[in-house]
Amino acid sequence: MPEPDPRRWKALWVTLTAGFMTLLDVSIVSVALPSMQQDLGASPAEIQWVVSGYALTFGLALVPCGRLGDALGRRTMFLAALTVFVLCSAAAGAAPSVFWLIVARLAQGLGAGALAPQNSGLIQQLFRGAERGRAFGFFGATVGISTAVGPLAGGLILALAHGPGAWRWIFFVNVPIGIVALVLAARLLPRAAAGRREHIDVGGVLLLGATVFTVLLPLVLASAGGVARLWWLFPLGAVLGWLFVQWERRVIAHGRPPLLNLRLLRGTPGYASGIALGSLYFVGFSGIWLVFALFFQHGLGYTPLESGLAVTPFAVGSAVSAAVGGRLVARLDRLLTVLGLGLVVLGLTATAVVLALTPAGAAGAAAGLPLLVAGVGGGWVISPNTTMTLRSVPVAMAGSAGGALQTGQRIGAAIGGAALAGLFYSVLAASGESYPVAVGAAIGAAAVVIALAWVIAIADWRSGRRAAAHPAEPVHVPE
């Protein structure tokens, strides 16, 4: 076995910094939409694309670019993706019209989606044993915390760069950080082995891209009536997904490397259940942030910064618990996510009850403790689940396997954002504009969905205990 790269931890921090930026841009923009719309004279439908377009192209790029990283070298893909992201961040900040802002955001999302799977692939490549668990712990913490602190970061930037055009700094701030990360990544990331070039499954790329597009497009446009208008894309997506599976089986039968080796789902311990658990968790986890923003800003009149501060306990709890989660996962295995999901369900249920019953003036403070409990649990979900889902994946498939995991998370996030916001507005109308009742119903629904992920985690934990007592021959997944 080759000696570990002595620069692996420095390389990890550089890649996680870049990954944090790209994931933060999923949610940070939401708080600046009103000022963007006013400055650029945009319609509600146009401004929706600033958020939705980024989420759409991000999700489209994950698996294909993960496979490209496996085939062409993760350093090459990482540097190219980060370059695109930085250039498009500058273009978005300087956009003279909403049209060019949307174009820049679409391209920025492609860069972010191309970069994300390289992170998990590089961890598989650079780390072994207990170190890999720690590295995935930091990676999972990055995913969770970047999502949770987006509203706070956006509020801080708008507060510091107040006045006309303040929203542009949400994009410009990525440029200097990204340039430094590019320089360091070029020095620290390992080069691909000489002559290492593999067949690219173009048919699989097109079929999977079409499948993800047809599923995501109605969801990311849900607030503009996308689900009602584009519902027919869901059955089309099911057909395309079936065609993708048949195509991948054909590619494997002919002895060529597939875009996504479907044998990973049945032959890699914890992979299928990890994707299902992560997708369900993100339905609830990602959906609550828009609901909180609507409640605190529209219902209670908070500023974007005050709204962000109100949900900061979740981010704090998640950051602290995720830091130790990578060390605990080797000892507790799937039990750690069982405990974490239990705390999230408990914390969000308590948050729903508190916000539904507490007077408006005390709501933000009263939600602090239950959100802290939920955050502690959240830190034991994303990081350990990523570790356990990908730990048995062959290194040669690490990029595409990690991309598939994150694609499930992106689809879950899109479903959660659409469904929970829709439920919030429906209950708001039915309750005579009672914001406490609406937020209680939406956060309670998120807790129910996360409880389903909890059931999967418990079943996987019990299955793992039985497998440990009666070990069987693993199914071989060719690299």
Salt bridges, closest charged atoms under 4 A:
ASP25 OD2 - ARG105 NH1 3.49
ASP70 OD2 - ARG67 NH1 3.85
ASP70 OD1 - ARG74 NH2 2.73
GLU131 OE1 - ARG8 NE 2.87
GLU198 OE1 - ARG67 NH2 2.84
ASP333 OD1 - ARG391 NH1 2.81
ASP460 OD2 - ARG334 NE 2.97
